[in-house]
Amino acid sequence: MAALTRRRMLLSALGTGPVLAVAPSAYISAAASSDPRKVPRTDLATLLQTEQFNLKSDNGTEYVVQVGLPHAVDPDLPLMVRGRKPVTLFVLDGNENFGLVRDLTRMMQWGGDVPPCLVVGVTYPPQYLDLPVSVKNPRTYDLTPTAHGGMEDELPGASEGGGGPAYLKFLLTKLKPVIEQRYDVDNSVSVLIGHSLGGLFVIGAATQSHGGFRHYLALSPSLWWDQRFELLRFERTLKKGFHHDGRLAVYVGEREEHISGAYPSMVGDVIALKGVLENYPNAFEKNLIQVLPEEDHHTLQGTALSRGLRFLLS
């Protein structure tokens, strides 16, 4: 732990996940550990109206798919949207984001802020989660467009990318058809949601998925990857006359560069993305790019998700 600089610890949040793994038992009190008879037996907590299953890609990678169901329409809540099949939200890094998106959308559904949403989290089997930053993990590979991120000195995992195209193919040709077959959803409306490296992946998918998703929501996208590869490809694609009949929303926290330093340019790159879209206002049906005041990489999710989903699904 002493060998890790504070900068490297904070930078890890921008790309490769947790720095150190902590076993759940580390949080059990000393009293419970020394005399378990004093503490009632506990079971794993579960989320109501959820289920999960495993699904393999064509190359054999195994994913855990988490599904959260919307509320049934309550006749005593007149603000709830009626007469709509659920909209599917595909959430990257489901191990961290599934519960947040699922709970938020169910709350928003009560107030009529969004239609019913079927939340689909995509993650990995437990042995791949909460690994130290120095250990190779499938997340970095899946969420990045090229092999090398360009920050290998700060983030060892930044040299283990490049699986983005295969992962996008899995989402579009394997997962999405399974969801649409198993659940009675509105097949014409779906949203892809990602944060950090997941946000980078969403920016790429917005122009490379050929309309595979209707809307795209990127939170704190790590556009620094490989000398801004995805930002540059985004601009080149729009210059060629790209148009998509859906919406794009991107959010970043105002304080992100106070943590990460200048090189990742988390805020600057999103502002540059906004400039690109201003030059090509017809690339998407609508777009919304915002820097959220007083927020950073670890605090913007709730606000950005709420604002983004209202913009995309209104």
Buried (B, 14 or more C-beta within 10 A) or exposed (E): EEEBEEEBBBBBBBBBBBBEEEEEEEEEEEEBEEEEEEEEEEEEEEBEEBEBEEBEBEEEBEBBBBBBBBBEEEEEEEEBBEEBBBBBBBBBBBBBBBBBBBEBBBEBBEEEBBBBBBBBBBBBEEEBBBBBBEEEBBBBBBBBBBEBBBBEEBBBBBBBBBBBEBBBBBBBEBBBEEBBEEBEBBEEBBBBBBBBBBBBBBBBBBBBBEEBBBBBBBBBBBBBBBEBBBBBBBBEBBEEEBEBEBBBBBBBBBBBBEBBBEEBBBBBBBEBBBEBBEEBEEBBEEBBBBBBEEBBBBBBBEBBBBBBBEBBBE
